[in-house]
Each structure stands twice: as C-alpha cells, then as structure tokens.
Amino acid sequence: MRIATFGRGFWEIYPKAGGSVAGILGNGDFNFDQVIDGADLVREAAVFLTTSADADYSAIGNLTGTTNTIDSADLTQLVVKLGGRP
C-alpha cells in the first residue's frame, strides 16, 4: 500500500502475509524496480530464516518451496536471478 499526504511525505507499507496460504511465491523484487539487484539481495539477507510468523517476513523473498519460510533455497534462487528481471 502506498500513501502520500500533502506536505507530509510518502510511505510504503507491506502488509504482513500472515493469513496467506503456504507456498505463495514471491518474485524477489523487494524495491519494485523490475530488476533483481544488490538492494534486493541485501533485503533477502535481512529476512533470511524468517517465517510468516515473524514481523520481518516478506512474501516477496519466498521464491521456492511449499512453506512460507525464507531459507537457503530462496537465497540461492535470488542469486541465480541477479541482474535479470523478476
């Protein structure tokens, strides 16, 4: 969700995926710039080993698997996509 106010700023909120079905896969593009780059890799590392029960979890980083967990397989898949499009 993106929110902007007159003279007050701009916010972007990522709703928690707590109620999502297990195995919902993301594309790895955390900053929505249509390129998998270093910023996405840093964000993936920040949410590494989180589950949908954790406040820092982001479904965007869950690239593989059948559970809502960001693990080494997701990190490996993001590295493979590095430099490409989501």
Biopython code that builds the backbone (N, CA, C, O; Angstrom):
import numpy as np
from Bio.PDB.StructureBuilder import StructureBuilder

atoms = [
    (1, "MET", "N", (0.845, -1.147, 0.000)),
    (1, "MET", "CA", (0.000, 0.000, 0.000)),
    (1, "MET", "C", (0.905, 1.229, 0.000)),
    (1, "MET", "O", (1.869, 1.293, 0.763)),
    (2, "ARG", "N", (0.603, 2.187, -0.839)),
    (2, "ARG", "CA", (1.360, 3.433, -0.878)),
    (2, "ARG", "C", (0.458, 4.571, -0.430)),
    (2, "ARG", "O", (-0.689, 4.681, -0.863)),
    (3, "ILE", "N", (0.991, 5.414, 0.443)),
    (3, "ILE", "CA", (0.227, 6.517, 0.990)),
    (3, "ILE", "C", (1.048, 7.789, 0.849)),
    (3, "ILE", "O", (2.229, 7.817, 1.197)),
    (4, "ALA", "N", (0.422, 8.835, 0.341)),
    (4, "ALA", "CA", (1.077, 10.135, 0.227)),
    (4, "ALA", "C", (0.160, 11.188, 0.813)),
    (4, "ALA", "O", (-1.060, 11.116, 0.663)),
    (5, "THR", "N", (0.754, 12.173, 1.487)),
    (5, "THR", "CA", (-0.028, 13.269, 2.032)),
    (5, "THR", "C", (0.560, 14.582, 1.562)),
    (5, "THR", "O", (1.745, 14.649, 1.233)),
    (6, "PHE", "N", (-0.231, 15.602, 1.527)),
    (6, "PHE", "CA", (0.224, 16.910, 1.098)),
    (6, "PHE", "C", (1.202, 17.486, 2.118)),
    (6, "PHE", "O", (0.822, 17.774, 3.253)),
    (7, "GLY", "N", (2.445, 17.652, 1.719)),
    (7, "GLY", "CA", (3.444, 18.258, 2.578)),
    (7, "GLY", "C", (3.971, 17.391, 3.703)),
    (7, "GLY", "O", (4.817, 17.846, 4.473)),
    (8, "ARG", "N", (3.503, 16.156, 3.825)),
    (8, "ARG", "CA", (3.916, 15.314, 4.947)),
    (8, "ARG", "C", (4.800, 14.140, 4.546)),
    (8, "ARG", "O", (5.481, 13.569, 5.398)),
    (9, "GLY", "N", (4.804, 13.772, 3.287)),
    (9, "GLY", "CA", (5.672, 12.684, 2.887)),
    (9, "GLY", "C", (4.968, 11.578, 2.137)),
    (9, "GLY", "O", (3.825, 11.697, 1.695)),
    (10, "PHE", "N", (5.702, 10.515, 2.020)),
    (10, "PHE", "CA", (5.265, 9.369, 1.233)),
    (10, "PHE", "C", (5.661, 8.119, 1.989)),
    (10, "PHE", "O", (6.810, 7.988, 2.409)),
    (11, "TRP", "N", (4.728, 7.199, 2.168)),
    (11, "TRP", "CA", (5.007, 5.958, 2.882)),
    (11, "TRP", "C", (4.627, 4.774, 2.011)),
    (11, "TRP", "O", (3.716, 4.851, 1.188)),
    (12, "GLU", "N", (5.345, 3.679, 2.212)),
    (12, "GLU", "CA", (5.014, 2.436, 1.532)),
    (12, "GLU", "C", (4.952, 1.359, 2.600)),
    (12, "GLU", "O", (5.917, 1.147, 3.335)),
    (13, "ILE", "N", (3.817, 0.682, 2.684)),
    (13, "ILE", "CA", (3.586, -0.320, 3.712)),
    (13, "ILE", "C", (3.416, -1.680, 3.042)),
    (13, "ILE", "O", (2.671, -1.809, 2.071)),
    (14, "TYR", "N", (4.097, -2.677, 3.555)),
    (14, "TYR", "CA", (3.975, -4.036, 3.050)),
    (14, "TYR", "C", (3.164, -4.843, 4.052)),
    (14, "TYR", "O", (3.683, -5.223, 5.102)),
    (15, "PRO", "N", (1.909, -5.109, 3.749)),
    (15, "PRO", "CA", (1.081, -5.873, 4.694)),
    (15, "PRO", "C", (1.684, -7.243, 4.983)),
    (15, "PRO", "O", (2.239, -7.891, 4.096)),
    (16, "LYS", "N", (1.570, -7.663, 6.210)),
    (16, "LYS", "CA", (2.104, -8.961, 6.618)),
    (16, "LYS", "C", (1.321, -10.080, 5.957)),
    (16, "LYS", "O", (0.097, -10.013, 5.848)),
    (17, "ALA", "N", (2.024, -11.096, 5.523)),
    (17, "ALA", "CA", (1.407, -12.209, 4.818)),
    (17, "ALA", "C", (0.951, -13.299, 5.777)),
    (17, "ALA", "O", (0.937, -14.472, 5.404)),
    (18, "GLY", "N", (0.584, -12.946, 6.984)),
    (18, "GLY", "CA", (0.229, -13.930, 7.996)),
    (18, "GLY", "C", (-0.922, -14.841, 7.611)),
    (18, "GLY", "O", (-0.934, -16.016, 7.979)),
    (19, "GLY", "N", (-1.883, -14.317, 6.877)),
    (19, "GLY", "CA", (-3.023, -15.130, 6.517)),
    (19, "GLY", "C", (-2.886, -15.787, 5.159)),
    (19, "GLY", "O", (-3.848, -16.374, 4.665)),
    (20, "SER", "N", (-1.718, -15.704, 4.543)),
    (20, "SER", "CA", (-1.570, -16.254, 3.197)),
    (20, "SER", "C", (-1.411, -17.769, 3.226)),
    (20, "SER", "O", (-0.947, -18.348, 4.208)),
    (21, "VAL", "N", (-1.799, -18.373, 2.154)),
    (21, "VAL", "CA", (-1.697, -19.818, 2.008)),
    (21, "VAL", "C", (-0.228, -20.212, 1.909)),
    (21, "VAL", "O", (0.560, -19.490, 1.297)),
    (22, "ALA", "N", (0.152, -21.327, 2.491)),
    (22, "ALA", "CA", (1.528, -21.804, 2.424)),
    (22, "ALA", "C", (1.948, -22.010, 0.983)),
    (22, "ALA", "O", (1.203, -22.558, 0.171)),
    (23, "GLY", "N", (3.147, -21.562, 0.685)),
    (23, "GLY", "CA", (3.687, -21.774, -0.652)),
    (23, "GLY", "C", (3.428, -20.641, -1.624)),
    (23, "GLY", "O", (3.726, -20.790, -2.809)),
    (24, "ILE", "N", (2.882, -19.503, -1.179)),
    (24, "ILE", "CA", (2.725, -18.346, -2.057)),
    (24, "ILE", "C", (4.129, -17.861, -2.387)),
    (24, "ILE", "O", (4.898, -17.519, -1.489)),
    (25, "LEU", "N", (4.463, -17.830, -3.673)),
    (25, "LEU", "CA", (5.829, -17.499, -4.074)),
    (25, "LEU", "C", (5.945, -16.047, -4.518)),
    (25, "LEU", "O", (5.079, -15.530, -5.224)),
    (26, "GLY", "N", (7.022, -15.400, -4.098)),
    (26, "GLY", "CA", (7.315, -14.030, -4.496)),
    (26, "GLY", "C", (8.241, -14.012, -5.692)),
    (26, "GLY", "O", (8.616, -15.063, -6.213)),
    (27, "ASN", "N", (8.615, -12.806, -6.131)),
    (27, "ASN", "CA", (9.493, -12.687, -7.290)),
    (27, "ASN", "C", (10.874, -12.148, -6.934)),
    (27, "ASN", "O", (11.740, -12.092, -7.807)),
    (28, "GLY", "N", (11.112, -11.752, -5.690)),
    (28, "GLY", "CA", (12.421, -11.295, -5.259)),
    (28, "GLY", "C", (12.688, -9.828, -5.484)),
    (28, "GLY", "O", (13.761, -9.352, -5.114)),
    (29, "ASP", "N", (11.767, -9.086, -6.072)),
    (29, "ASP", "CA", (11.974, -7.670, -6.361)),
    (29, "ASP", "C", (11.421, -6.830, -5.214)),
    (29, "ASP", "O", (10.312, -6.301, -5.302)),
    (30, "PHE", "N", (12.191, -6.710, -4.148)),
    (30, "PHE", "CA", (11.744, -6.022, -2.940)),
    (30, "PHE", "C", (11.480, -4.543, -3.148)),
    (30, "PHE", "O", (10.577, -3.982, -2.528)),
    (31, "ASN", "N", (12.267, -3.896, -4.022)),
    (31, "ASN", "CA", (12.099, -2.454, -4.214)),
    (31, "ASN", "C", (11.294, -2.108, -5.464)),
    (31, "ASN", "O", (11.215, -0.940, -5.844)),
    (32, "PHE", "N", (10.708, -3.093, -6.094)),
    (32, "PHE", "CA", (9.776, -2.920, -7.209)),
    (32, "PHE", "C", (10.340, -2.095, -8.365)),
    (32, "PHE", "O", (9.612, -1.314, -8.978)),
    (33, "ASP", "N", (11.641, -2.262, -8.670)),
    (33, "ASP", "CA", (12.222, -1.530, -9.788)),
    (33, "ASP", "C", (12.378, -2.387, -11.043)),
    (33, "ASP", "O", (13.018, -1.976, -12.011)),
    (34, "GLN", "N", (11.792, -3.573, -11.016)),
    (34, "GLN", "CA", (11.797, -4.509, -12.147)),
    (34, "GLN", "C", (13.185, -5.039, -12.505)),
    (34, "GLN", "O", (13.391, -5.521, -13.619)),
    (35, "VAL", "N", (14.136, -4.957, -11.575)),
    (35, "VAL", "CA", (15.472, -5.520, -11.750)),
    (35, "VAL", "C", (15.862, -6.193, -10.436)),
    (35, "VAL", "O", (15.697, -5.614, -9.363)),
    (36, "ILE", "N", (16.376, -7.412, -10.526)),
    (36, "ILE", "CA", (16.898, -8.084, -9.337)),
    (36, "ILE", "C", (18.335, -7.610, -9.175)),
    (36, "ILE", "O", (19.205, -7.956, -9.974)),
    (37, "ASP", "N", (18.578, -6.817, -8.135)),
    (37, "ASP", "CA", (19.885, -6.192, -7.961)),
    (37, "ASP", "C", (20.376, -6.339, -6.516)),
    (37, "ASP", "O", (19.805, -7.091, -5.727)),
    (38, "GLY", "N", (21.432, -5.616, -6.192)),
    (38, "GLY", "CA", (22.036, -5.688, -4.875)),
    (38, "GLY", "C", (21.095, -5.302, -3.752)),
    (38, "GLY", "O", (21.156, -5.876, -2.664)),
    (39, "ALA", "N", (20.221, -4.333, -4.004)),
    (39, "ALA", "CA", (19.262, -3.917, -2.974)),
    (39, "ALA", "C", (18.337, -5.075, -2.612)),
    (39, "ALA", "O", (17.996, -5.267, -1.445)),
    (40, "ASP", "N", (17.937, -5.839, -3.617)),
    (40, "ASP", "CA", (17.072, -6.996, -3.366)),
    (40, "ASP", "C", (17.832, -8.087, -2.621)),
    (40, "ASP", "O", (17.270, -8.763, -1.759)),
    (41, "LEU", "N", (19.104, -8.257, -2.952)),
    (41, "LEU", "CA", (19.925, -9.268, -2.278)),
    (41, "LEU", "C", (20.123, -8.917, -0.802)),
    (41, "LEU", "O", (20.056, -9.788, 0.065)),
    (42, "VAL", "N", (20.366, -7.638, -0.527)),
    (42, "VAL", "CA", (20.532, -7.201, 0.865)),
    (42, "VAL", "C", (19.236, -7.410, 1.644)),
    (42, "VAL", "O", (19.271, -7.860, 2.790)),
    (43, "ARG", "N", (18.108, -7.093, 1.046)),
    (43, "ARG", "CA", (16.821, -7.277, 1.726)),
    (43, "ARG", "C", (16.523, -8.758, 1.962)),
    (43, "ARG", "O", (15.989, -9.135, 3.005)),
    (44, "GLU", "N", (16.879, -9.594, 0.976)),
    (44, "GLU", "CA", (16.691, -11.041, 1.140)),
    (44, "GLU", "C", (17.532, -11.544, 2.316)),
    (44, "GLU", "O", (17.074, -12.365, 3.111)),
    (45, "ALA", "N", (18.762, -11.045, 2.418)),
    (45, "ALA", "CA", (19.628, -11.450, 3.525)),
    (45, "ALA", "C", (19.043, -10.986, 4.865)),
    (45, "ALA", "O", (19.188, -11.670, 5.879)),
    (46, "ALA", "N", (18.384, -9.825, 4.865)),
    (46, "ALA", "CA", (17.804, -9.301, 6.102)),
    (46, "ALA", "C", (16.626, -10.142, 6.595)),
    (46, "ALA", "O", (16.378, -10.217, 7.798)),
    (47, "VAL", "N", (15.906, -10.768, 5.675)),
    (47, "VAL", "CA", (14.749, -11.582, 6.071)),
    (47, "VAL", "C", (15.056, -13.082, 6.054)),
    (47, "VAL", "O", (14.149, -13.904, 6.193)),
    (48, "PHE", "N", (16.320, -13.434, 5.885)),
    (48, "PHE", "CA", (16.745, -14.831, 5.841)),
    (48, "PHE", "C", (16.348, -15.547, 7.125)),
    (48, "PHE", "O", (16.530, -15.015, 8.220)),
    (49, "LEU", "N", (15.809, -16.745, 6.992)),
    (49, "LEU", "CA", (15.367, -17.623, 8.081)),
    (49, "LEU", "C", (14.141, -17.082, 8.824)),
    (49, "LEU", "O", (13.921, -17.437, 9.982)),
    (50, "THR", "N", (13.344, -16.231, 8.177)),
    (50, "THR", "CA", (12.093, -15.792, 8.785)),
    (50, "THR", "C", (10.935, -16.602, 8.216)),
    (50, "THR", "O", (11.026, -17.160, 7.123)),
    (51, "THR", "N", (9.859, -16.653, 8.967)),
    (51, "THR", "CA", (8.638, -17.328, 8.524)),
    (51, "THR", "C", (7.501, -16.308, 8.567)),
    (51, "THR", "O", (7.691, -15.178, 9.018)),
    (52, "SER", "N", (6.332, -16.705, 8.102)),
    (52, "SER", "CA", (5.196, -15.790, 8.118)),
    (52, "SER", "C", (4.783, -15.411, 9.539)),
    (52, "SER", "O", (3.992, -14.485, 9.718)),
    (53, "ALA", "N", (5.294, -16.096, 10.536)),
    (53, "ALA", "CA", (5.010, -15.759, 11.924)),
    (53, "ALA", "C", (5.888, -14.609, 12.430)),
    (53, "ALA", "O", (5.605, -14.032, 13.480)),
    (54, "ASP", "N", (6.949, -14.274, 11.691)),
    (54, "ASP", "CA", (7.870, -13.211, 12.084)),
    (54, "ASP", "C", (7.431, -11.868, 11.504)),
    (54, "ASP", "O", (6.901, -11.810, 10.394)),
    (55, "ALA", "N", (7.652, -10.799, 12.249)),
    (55, "ALA", "CA", (7.263, -9.458, 11.801)),
    (55, "ALA", "C", (8.052, -9.020, 10.571)),
    (55, "ALA", "O", (7.522, -8.274, 9.747)),
    (56, "ASP", "N", (9.302, -9.458, 10.421)),
    (56, "ASP", "CA", (10.141, -9.042, 9.302)),
    (56, "ASP", "C", (9.905, -9.847, 8.027)),
    (56, "ASP", "O", (10.446, -9.492, 6.980)),
    (57, "TYR", "N", (9.128, -10.905, 8.081)),
    (57, "TYR", "CA", (8.896, -11.757, 6.915)),
    (57, "TYR", "C", (8.276, -10.969, 5.767)),
    (57, "TYR", "O", (7.390, -10.141, 5.976)),
    (58, "SER", "N", (8.749, -11.234, 4.562)),
    (58, "SER", "CA", (8.167, -10.639, 3.363)),
    (58, "SER", "C", (7.969, -11.742, 2.333)),
    (58, "SER", "O", (8.927, -12.413, 1.949)),
    (59, "ALA", "N", (6.748, -11.931, 1.889)),
    (59, "ALA", "CA", (6.440, -12.981, 0.915)),
    (59, "ALA", "C", (7.172, -12.763, -0.406)),
    (59, "ALA", "O", (7.324, -13.706, -1.182)),
    (60, "ILE", "N", (7.623, -11.557, -0.673)),
    (60, "ILE", "CA", (8.362, -11.262, -1.902)),
    (60, "ILE", "C", (9.651, -12.081, -1.958)),
    (60, "ILE", "O", (10.094, -12.450, -3.046)),
    (61, "GLY", "N", (10.248, -12.367, -0.825)),
    (61, "GLY", "CA", (11.502, -13.103, -0.773)),
    (61, "GLY", "C", (11.353, -14.607, -0.784)),
    (61, "GLY", "O", (12.355, -15.320, -0.846)),
    (62, "ASN", "N", (10.133, -15.110, -0.727)),
    (62, "ASN", "CA", (9.902, -16.556, -0.727)),
    (62, "ASN", "C", (9.774, -17.025, -2.181)),
    (62, "ASN", "O", (8.681, -17.011, -2.747)),
    (63, "LEU", "N", (10.883, -17.434, -2.776)),
    (63, "LEU", "CA", (10.933, -17.758, -4.201)),
    (63, "LEU", "C", (10.690, -19.224, -4.521)),
    (63, "LEU", "O", (10.254, -19.544, -5.627)),
    (64, "THR", "N", (10.959, -20.114, -3.587)),
    (64, "THR", "CA", (10.806, -21.549, -3.826)),
    (64, "THR", "C", (10.218, -22.217, -2.598)),
    (64, "THR", "O", (10.146, -21.614, -1.527)),
    (65, "GLY", "N", (9.804, -23.445, -2.753)),
    (65, "GLY", "CA", (9.338, -24.232, -1.615)),
    (65, "GLY", "C", (7.829, -24.228, -1.463)),
    (65, "GLY", "O", (7.098, -23.570, -2.202)),
    (66, "THR", "N", (7.400, -24.986, -0.478)),
    (66, "THR", "CA", (5.969, -25.137, -0.235)),
    (66, "THR", "C", (5.551, -24.577, 1.113)),
    (66, "THR", "O", (4.415, -24.783, 1.542)),
    (67, "THR", "N", (6.453, -23.872, 1.790)),
    (67, "THR", "CA", (6.123, -23.248, 3.066)),
    (67, "THR", "C", (6.481, -21.766, 3.007)),
    (67, "THR", "O", (7.312, -21.359, 2.194)),
    (68, "ASN", "N", (5.866, -20.971, 3.852)),
    (68, "ASN", "CA", (6.168, -19.545, 3.923)),
    (68, "ASN", "C", (7.385, -19.325, 4.811)),
    (68, "ASN", "O", (7.277, -18.780, 5.910)),
    (69, "THR", "N", (8.534, -19.752, 4.325)),
    (69, "THR", "CA", (9.805, -19.618, 5.027)),
    (69, "THR", "C", (10.856, -19.159, 4.029)),
    (69, "THR", "O", (10.907, -19.666, 2.909)),
    (70, "ILE", "N", (11.684, -18.216, 4.416)),
    (70, "ILE", "CA", (12.780, -17.782, 3.557)),
    (70, "ILE", "C", (14.027, -18.520, 4.019)),
    (70, "ILE", "O", (14.544, -18.284, 5.111)),
    (71, "ASP", "N", (14.498, -19.423, 3.158)),
    (71, "ASP", "CA", (15.620, -20.279, 3.520)),
    (71, "ASP", "C", (16.718, -20.199, 2.460)),
    (71, "ASP", "O", (16.670, -19.349, 1.571)),
    (72, "SER", "N", (17.706, -21.087, 2.559)),
    (72, "SER", "CA", (18.852, -21.059, 1.651)),
    (72, "SER", "C", (18.455, -21.297, 0.196)),
    (72, "SER", "O", (19.104, -20.771, -0.708)),
    (73, "ALA", "N", (17.404, -22.076, -0.050)),
    (73, "ALA", "CA", (16.948, -22.299, -1.424)),
    (73, "ALA", "C", (16.425, -20.999, -2.042)),
    (73, "ALA", "O", (16.631, -20.753, -3.231)),
    (74, "ASP", "N", (15.757, -20.176, -1.248)),
    (74, "ASP", "CA", (15.264, -18.889, -1.730)),
    (74, "ASP", "C", (16.427, -17.943, -2.030)),
    (74, "ASP", "O", (16.424, -17.246, -3.045)),
    (75, "LEU", "N", (17.417, -17.927, -1.143)),
    (75, "LEU", "CA", (18.592, -17.086, -1.355)),
    (75, "LEU", "C", (19.345, -17.516, -2.613)),
    (75, "LEU", "O", (19.769, -16.671, -3.402)),
    (76, "THR", "N", (19.511, -18.812, -2.800)),
    (76, "THR", "CA", (20.186, -19.328, -3.994)),
    (76, "THR", "C", (19.424, -18.943, -5.255)),
    (76, "THR", "O", (20.036, -18.533, -6.241)),
    (77, "GLN", "N", (18.114, -19.067, -5.241)),
    (77, "GLN", "CA", (17.294, -18.707, -6.402)),
    (77, "GLN", "C", (17.408, -17.218, -6.721)),
    (77, "GLN", "O", (17.435, -16.838, -7.892)),
    (78, "LEU", "N", (17.474, -16.372, -5.694)),
    (78, "LEU", "CA", (17.624, -14.941, -5.926)),
    (78, "LEU", "C", (18.977, -14.629, -6.552)),
    (78, "LEU", "O", (19.063, -13.790, -7.449)),
    (79, "VAL", "N", (20.026, -15.288, -6.094)),
    (79, "VAL", "CA", (21.372, -15.078, -6.657)),
    (79, "VAL", "C", (21.378, -15.493, -8.136)),
    (79, "VAL", "O", (22.012, -14.828, -8.955)),
    (80, "VAL", "N", (20.691, -16.566, -8.483)),
    (80, "VAL", "CA", (20.599, -17.004, -9.875)),
    (80, "VAL", "C", (19.915, -15.937, -10.729)),
    (80, "VAL", "O", (20.287, -15.733, -11.885)),
    (81, "LYS", "N", (18.922, -15.260, -10.166)),
    (81, "LYS", "CA", (18.171, -14.247, -10.899)),
    (81, "LYS", "C", (18.864, -12.882, -10.913)),
    (81, "LYS", "O", (18.402, -11.975, -11.606)),
    (82, "LEU", "N", (19.957, -12.714, -10.167)),
    (82, "LEU", "CA", (20.646, -11.437, -10.021)),
    (82, "LEU", "C", (20.999, -10.840, -11.375)),
    (82, "LEU", "O", (21.604, -11.508, -12.213)),
    (83, "GLY", "N", (20.626, -9.603, -11.586)),
    (83, "GLY", "CA", (20.888, -8.904, -12.841)),
    (83, "GLY", "C", (19.776, -9.038, -13.858)),
    (83, "GLY", "O", (19.793, -8.357, -14.884)),
    (84, "GLY", "N", (18.807, -9.902, -13.594)),
    (84, "GLY", "CA", (17.711, -10.108, -14.516)),
    (84, "GLY", "C", (16.431, -9.435, -14.049)),
    (84, "GLY", "O", (16.431, -8.629, -13.119)),
    (85, "ARG", "N", (15.369, -9.778, -14.702)),
    (85, "ARG", "CA", (14.034, -9.258, -14.367)),
    (85, "ARG", "C", (13.318, -10.232, -13.440)),
    (85, "ARG", "O", (13.572, -11.436, -13.477)),
    (86, "PRO", "N", (12.425, -9.708, -12.611)),
    (86, "PRO", "CA", (11.687, -10.585, -11.713)),
    (86, "PRO", "C", (10.846, -11.542, -12.498)),
    (86, "PRO", "O", (10.145, -12.369, -11.914)),
]
sb = StructureBuilder()
sb.init_structure("model")
sb.init_model(0)
sb.init_chain("A")
sb.init_seg("    ")
for serial, (resi, resn, name, xyz) in enumerate(atoms, 1):
    if name == "N":
        sb.init_residue(resn, " ", resi, " ")
    sb.init_atom(name, np.array(xyz, "f"), 0.0, 1.0, " ", f" {name:<3s}", serial, name[0])
structure = sb.get_structure()
